[in-house]
Amino acid sequence: MASPTTAPPPRNNLPRIVAASLIGTTIEWYDFFLYGSAAALVFNKLFFPDSDPLVGTLLSFLTYAVGFAARPLGALVFGHYGDRLGRKKLLVLSLLLMGGATFAIGLLPTHATVGTAAPVLLTILRLVQGFALGGEWGGAVLLVSEHGDARRRGFWASWPQTGAPAGQLLATGVLSLLTAVLSDSAFGTWGWRIPFLLSGLLVMVGLWIRLSVDESPVFKEALARAESRRAAEPEKPPLVAVLRDHWRDVLVAMGARMAENISYYVITAFILVYATTSAGVSKQSALNSVLIASAVHFAVIPAWGALSDRIGRRPVYLFGAVGIGLWIFPFFSLIDTGSFGYLVLAVTVGLVLHGAMYAPQAAFFAEMFATRMRYSGASIGAQFSSVAAGAPAPLIATALLADYGSATPIALYVIGAVVLTLIAVGVAKETRHRDLSQVEPGDTDRKPASSTAGAPSA
């Protein structure tokens, strides 16, 4: 008989846990994406004014990429302590760090005021953002995965994933509203600061909700077992255990992220450069297209997550990767028309296909790792790949556009990432039947739990 700590929470408690993860994740992604949009729209002029426009954009995206470079460090630190101390404590800390850095960006002096100190300060705060986000994702998806119904884990765990499009929606919506009501001069002078300062209020809301939820029962039971064994055998650090027992899973997770991560930042961040400079689309239209597509993205992610519960994580993931590979050339062709309707279609279809990879990712990665190293394993697999994938994606795309003046090399770049993802997911094992409360190091392929394991009580 399962112990009380392994019993799933009451049915009405799970939505509250999902809401806590989703709202906090939305706020952190709002902060992160807000920087990306501002990097494409105004930071080149405010912090790198001595460069020509395209070089300034490259430098602006370089500071954007710096945030990704800090994410693996965040994954290591937050993963280690999240596996030792618990998911909830580290999620509260990540929210405070991210929100504080974003609020401080809104107060930064520009190059015109303090010279080269401005981009240096901007880069430091971007590093803090990346460090915090590196620890956020793993904790948020694990808190839901380890609380939830095993039969519907893909669906429930996909809700924290909707924090990405929700954050994108919120960030793009605020910027779109400001660019609509303010002149270019007013927005460039002071208007861009408003959405960054707004983060302070959002963080207070997120903290209030996150502090109200309980720690994962799966983690609490695993912690109790570990403490009972510690006297006989000292426990190895989570990172050591991950590299010893789950190194193949880490590589699978990293490969799986390549197409998902690169395609997302090409579709949502680089498009603000490509559409406005190469297709003659207005800044407002480009923002609005991402705004509309992000709303659709938000809606389809839970549907893809639910489908992964029925047919498996791998089939849904593979469908999304193949779809992105086939869509990327039509994506740029539609943008080149300069039509707002085609622009919306291009971005929306791209994000729907991206959602097929992103939705099952939370449950897929969580199910790969043992409980006492799950935060570390999932975070390392997800965040280390971001250095090679999402971090340089807008930078590489912008450089390719500057060198070739064509979208073809950019499309081939995305297709190369798709090939890597197809290989990684193709060799992975299906995980949807794994019981998270039973998986231990060296025991990840044990007989699946029964279909009723982890089902919520009536």
C-alpha positions in Angstrom: 0.0 0.0 0.0 1.3 3.4 -0.9 2.4 5.6 2.0 0.5 8.8 2.7 3.3 10.9 1.2 2.9 9.1 -2.2 -0.9 9.6 -2.3 -1.8 12.1 -5.0 -3.3 15.4 -3.9 -7.1 15.8 -3.9 -8.4 16.6 -7.3 -9.2 20.2 -6.4 -5.7 20.8 -5.1 -3.9 19.9 -8.4 -5.4 22.9 -10.4 -4.0 25.2 -7.6 -0.6 23.7 -8.0 -0.8 24.0 -11.7 -1.8 27.6 -11.4 1.1 28.4 -9.1 3.6 26.9 -11.5 1.9 28.6 -14.5 1.6 32.1 -13.1 5.2 32.1 -11.8 6.5 30.7 -15.1 4.5 33.2 -17.1 6.0 36.1 -15.1 9.6 34.8 -15.6 9.1 34.2 -19.3 7.5 37.7 -19.5 10.7 39.1 -18.1 12.9 37.0 -20.4 11.0 37.6 -23.6 10.5 41.3 -22.9 14.3 41.6 -23.1 14.3 39.8 -26.4 11.7 42.0 -28.0 13.4 45.2 -26.6 16.7 43.9 -28.0 15.2 43.7 -31.5 13.4 47.1 -31.3 15.2 49.7 -29.2 18.3 48.4 -27.4 20.5 48.8 -30.4 19.9 52.5 -30.4 19.9 53.0 -26.6 22.9 50.9 -25.6 24.9 50.6 -28.9 24.3 53.9 -30.7 27.7 54.1 -32.4 27.1 51.1 -34.6 25.2 51.0 -37.9 21.6 49.7 -37.4 22.2 46.0 -38.3 25.5 45.8 -36.3 23.8 47.4 -33.4 21.0 44.8 -33.6 23.7 42.1 -33.6 25.3 43.5 -30.5 21.9 43.8 -28.9 21.2 40.2 -29.6 24.6 39.3 -28.3 23.6 40.6 -24.8 20.4 38.6 -25.3 22.4 35.5 -25.9 24.5 36.1 -22.7 21.3 35.4 -20.8 21.3 31.9 -22.3 24.9 31.4 -21.3 24.0 31.8 -17.7 21.2 29.3 -17.9 23.4 26.1 -17.5 24.9 27.6 -14.4 21.4 28.2 -13.0 20.4 24.7 -14.0 23.4 23.3 -12.0 22.9 25.4 -8.9 19.1 25.3 -8.7 19.1 21.6 -9.8 21.5 20.6 -7.0 19.7 22.5 -4.3 16.3 21.6 -5.7 17.1 17.9 -5.4 18.5 18.4 -1.9 16.1 21.0 -0.4 12.9 20.8 -2.5 11.3 22.3 -5.6 9.2 25.0 -3.9 12.0 26.9 -2.1 14.1 27.2 -5.3 11.1 28.3 -7.4 10.5 31.2 -5.0 14.2 32.2 -5.2 14.2 32.1 -9.0 11.2 34.3 -9.2 12.8 36.9 -7.0 16.0 37.0 -8.9 14.3 37.2 -12.3 11.9 39.9 -11.3 14.5 42.0 -9.5 16.8 41.9 -12.5 14.0 42.9 -14.9 12.9 45.8 -12.7 16.5 47.0 -12.5 16.8 47.0 -16.3 13.9 49.5 -16.3 15.9 51.8 -14.2 19.2 51.6 -16.2 20.8 54.7 -17.6 21.5 54.5 -21.4 24.7 55.0 -23.4 23.8 58.6 -23.8 24.0 59.1 -20.0 26.9 56.9 -18.8 28.6 55.7 -22.0 30.0 52.2 -22.1 28.9 51.5 -18.5 25.3 51.2 -19.9 25.8 48.0 -22.0 28.0 46.5 -19.2 25.3 46.9 -16.6 22.7 45.6 -19.1 24.8 42.5 -19.7 25.2 41.9 -15.9 21.4 42.0 -15.4 20.9 39.8 -18.4 23.2 37.2 -16.8 21.1 37.3 -13.6 17.9 36.8 -15.7 19.5 33.8 -17.4 20.7 32.3 -14.2 17.2 32.5 -12.6 15.5 31.1 -15.7 17.9 28.2 -15.8 16.5 27.1 -12.5 12.9 28.0 -13.0 11.8 25.6 -15.8 12.9 22.4 -14.1 11.3 23.2 -10.8 8.0 24.4 -12.3 7.4 21.4 -14.4 8.5 18.9 -11.7 6.2 20.4 -9.1 3.3 19.6 -11.4 4.6 16.3 -12.7 5.2 15.0 -9.2 1.9 16.0 -7.9 -0.2 15.0 -10.8 -2.3 12.2 -12.1 0.0 9.7 -13.8 -2.5 8.9 -16.6 -2.8 12.6 -17.5 0.7 13.7 -16.7 1.4 15.0 -20.2 -1.7 17.3 -20.0 -1.1 18.6 -16.5 2.7 19.1 -17.0 2.1 21.0 -20.3 0.4 23.8 -18.4 3.6 25.3 -17.0 4.8 25.1 -20.6 2.0 27.5 -21.5 3.9 30.1 -19.4 6.2 30.6 -22.4 3.5 31.8 -24.8 1.7 33.5 -22.0 4.8 35.4 -21.1 5.4 36.1 -24.8 1.8 37.2 -25.1 2.1 39.5 -22.1 5.4 41.0 -23.1 4.5 41.5 -26.7 1.1 42.8 -25.8 2.5 45.5 -23.5 5.1 46.5 -26.1 2.5 46.6 -28.8 0.2 48.8 -26.7 3.0 51.2 -25.9 4.2 51.5 -29.5 0.6 52.1 -30.6 -0.1 54.9 -28.1 3.4 56.5 -28.0 5.4 58.2 -30.6 8.7 56.5 -31.6 10.5 59.3 -29.8 8.6 58.9 -26.6 8.9 55.1 -26.7 12.6 55.3 -27.3 13.1 57.9 -24.6 11.1 56.5 -21.7 8.2 54.3 -22.8 10.4 51.2 -23.1 11.0 51.3 -19.4 7.3 50.8 -18.4 7.1 47.0 -19.1 10.3 46.4 -17.3 9.1 48.3 -14.2 5.8 46.5 -14.4 7.6 43.3 -13.5 7.9 44.4 -9.9 4.1 44.2 -9.4 3.9 40.9 -11.3 6.5 39.3 -9.1 4.6 40.2 -5.9 1.5 38.4 -7.3 3.6 35.4 -8.3 5.2 35.1 -4.9 1.9 35.2 -3.1 0.6 32.3 -5.2 3.8 30.2 -5.1 4.2 30.5 -1.3 0.7 29.0 -1.0 1.5 25.5 -2.5 2.9 22.4 -0.9 6.2 20.6 -1.7 6.0 17.7 -4.1 4.9 14.5 -2.2 7.1 12.4 -4.5 10.1 14.5 -3.5 9.3 14.4 0.2 9.1 10.6 0.2 12.3 10.3 -1.7 14.0 12.7 0.7 12.8 10.6 3.7 14.2 7.4 2.1 17.5 9.1 1.3 17.9 10.3 4.9 17.3 6.8 6.2 20.0 5.5 4.0 22.5 8.3 4.5 24.0 6.8 7.7 25.0 3.7 5.9 26.1 5.2 2.6 26.7 8.9 1.9 24.6 10.3 -0.9 26.4 11.4 -4.0 25.7 15.0 -5.3 22.8 15.0 -7.8 25.1 16.1 -10.7 27.4 13.1 -10.1 24.5 10.8 -10.0 23.0 12.2 -13.2 26.2 11.9 -15.1 26.7 8.3 -13.8 23.2 6.9 -14.3 21.4 9.2 -16.8 24.0 10.6 -19.2 22.2 9.1 -22.2 19.0 10.8 -21.1 20.8 14.1 -20.8 22.1 13.8 -24.3 18.6 12.9 -25.6 17.1 15.9 -23.8 19.7 18.2 -25.3 19.2 16.9 -28.8 15.4 17.0 -28.4 15.7 20.7 -27.5 17.6 21.8 -30.7 14.7 22.1 -33.1 12.3 23.3 -30.5 14.5 26.0 -29.1 16.0 27.3 -32.4 12.7 27.4 -34.2 11.0 29.2 -31.4 13.5 32.1 -31.2 13.6 32.4 -35.0 9.8 32.6 -35.1 9.3 35.0 -32.2 12.5 37.1 -31.8 14.3 37.1 -35.2 11.0 37.8 -37.0 10.9 41.3 -35.5 14.2 42.0 -37.4 13.4 40.1 -40.6 9.8 41.3 -41.1 10.7 45.0 -40.5 14.0 45.1 -42.4 13.6 42.7 -45.3 9.8 42.5 -45.8 9.0 46.1 -45.2 6.5 45.3 -42.4 5.8 47.9 -39.7 7.1 47.3 -36.2 3.5 47.3 -35.0 2.4 44.7 -37.5 5.3 42.4 -36.6 4.5 42.7 -32.9 0.8 42.1 -33.5 1.5 38.9 -35.5 3.5 37.5 -32.6 0.7 38.5 -30.2 -2.0 36.7 -32.2 0.1 33.6 -32.8 1.1 33.4 -29.1 -2.5 33.3 -28.1 -3.1 30.3 -30.4 0.2 28.8 -29.1 -1.1 29.0 -25.5 -4.4 27.3 -26.5 -2.8 24.3 -28.4 -0.1 23.3 -25.9 -2.5 21.6 -23.4 -4.1 19.8 -26.4 -0.7 18.5 -27.6 0.1 17.5 -24.0 -3.2 15.5 -23.7 -2.5 13.8 -27.0 0.9 12.7 -25.7 -1.0 10.9 -22.9 -2.9 8.9 -25.4 -0.3 8.0 -28.1 3.0 8.8 -26.3 5.5 11.6 -25.9 7.7 10.5 -28.9 5.1 10.5 -31.7 3.8 14.0 -30.8 7.4 15.3 -30.5 8.5 13.8 -33.8 5.4 15.2 -35.5 6.3 18.7 -34.4 9.9 18.5 -35.4 9.0 17.2 -38.9 6.3 19.8 -39.2 8.8 22.7 -38.4 11.2 21.3 -41.0 8.6 21.3 -43.7 7.1 24.7 -42.7 10.2 26.8 -42.5 10.5 27.7 -46.2 6.8 28.6 -46.5 7.2 30.6 -43.3 9.7 33.0 -44.8 7.9 33.1 -48.2 4.7 34.2 -46.5 6.5 36.9 -44.6 8.2 38.2 -47.8 4.7 39.0 -49.2 4.5 41.9 -46.7 0.9 41.0 -46.0 -0.2 41.1 -42.4 -2.6 38.2 -42.9 0.1 36.0 -44.3 2.5 37.1 -41.6 0.0 36.0 -38.9 -0.5 32.7 -40.7 3.3 32.1 -41.0 3.9 32.7 -37.3 0.7 30.9 -36.0 1.4 27.7 -38.0 5.0 27.8 -36.9 4.1 28.1 -33.2 1.3 25.4 -33.4 4.0 23.0 -34.8 6.4 24.1 -32.1 3.8 23.4 -29.5 3.8 19.7 -30.5 7.4 19.6 -29.4 7.1 21.9 -26.4 4.0 20.4 -24.8 5.2 16.8 -24.2 8.7 18.0 -23.3 7.9 18.6 -19.6 6.5 15.2 -18.9 9.0 13.5 -21.3 12.1 15.0 -19.5 10.7 14.5 -16.0 10.0 10.8 -16.7 13.6 10.2 -17.8 15.2 10.8 -14.4 15.1 9.4 -10.9 13.4 11.5 -8.2 16.6 12.6 -6.2 18.3 13.8 -9.4 15.3 14.8 -11.5 15.6 18.5 -11.0 19.3 18.4 -11.9 18.8 16.0 -14.8 15.8 17.7 -16.4 17.4 21.2 -15.9 20.8 20.2 -17.3 19.3 18.5 -20.3 17.0 21.4 -21.1 19.3 24.4 -20.3 22.7 23.2 -21.5 21.2 22.8 -25.0 20.0 26.3 -24.9 23.5 27.6 -25.1 23.9 26.0 -28.6 20.3 26.4 -29.6 18.2 29.4 -28.4 21.1 31.6 -27.3 22.7 32.1 -30.7 19.6 31.5 -32.9 18.6 35.2 -33.4 22.3 36.2 -33.6 23.1 33.5 -36.2 19.9 34.3 -38.2 20.7 38.0 -38.2 24.3 37.4 -39.3 23.1 35.1 -42.1 20.7 37.7 -43.2 23.4 40.4 -43.2 25.8 38.1 -45.1 23.5 36.6 -47.7 20.5 39.0 -47.8 18.3 35.9 -48.1 16.2 33.7 -45.8 17.4 30.5 -47.4 20.5 30.0 -45.2 18.3 30.7 -42.1 15.8 28.0 -43.2 18.6 25.5 -43.8 20.0 26.3 -40.3 16.6 25.5 -38.8 16.4 22.2 -40.8 19.8 21.2 -39.5 18.4 21.6 -36.0 15.4 19.5 -36.9 17.7 16.6 -38.1 19.5 16.6 -34.7 16.1 16.5 -32.9 14.8 13.7 -35.0 17.9 11.6 -34.2 17.7 12.3 -30.5 14.0 11.6 -30.1 14.1 8.7 -32.5 16.6 6.8 -30.3 14.8 7.7 -27.1 12.6 5.3 -25.2 8.9 6.0 -24.7 8.3 7.2 -21.1 4.6 7.9 -20.6 3.9 4.9 -18.5 6.6 5.5 -15.9 5.6 5.9 -12.3 7.7 8.8 -10.9 7.4 7.6 -7.3 9.0 4.3 -8.2 11.8 5.4 -10.6 15.2 5.1 -8.9 18.8 5.2 -10.2 19.5 2.2 -12.3 15.8 1.2 -12.3 14.4 3.5 -15.0 13.3 0.6 -17.2 11.3 -1.3 -14.6 7.9 -2.5 -15.2 5.5 0.4 -15.8 3.1 1.3 -13.1 -0.5 0.2 -13.4 -2.9 2.5 -15.2 -4.4 3.5 -11.9 -1.1 4.4 -10.3 -1.1 8.0 -9.3 -4.8 8.5 -10.2 -6.4 11.2 -8.1 -8.9 10.2 -5.5 -12.5 10.7 -6.1 
